[in-house]
């Protein structure tokens, strides 16, 4: 929703906040989307180590 700006103002930082909450609960889609944000630096400071961590978690959960 916040990531795409659907019915709300687009806000990558807010999207990351929600992705993180879901990712920590084991949601593989959220883990993947969070990894993308860390890889691109949208809404967070770019961090390839965190991106790799969340990509790995997403792959394990699928």
KAVENQUI-V89789 format. One record per run of one state. SS is the DSSP state (hx for helix, st for strand, lp for the rest). FROM is the first residue (numbers start at 1). LEN is the number of residues. Records with the same first field share a line. If there is no record, write none. Layout:
BEGIN
SS=FROM-LEN / FROM-LEN
END
This chain:
BEGIN
lp=1-11 / 25-3 / 41-7 / 62-1
hx=12-13 / 28-13 / 48-14
END
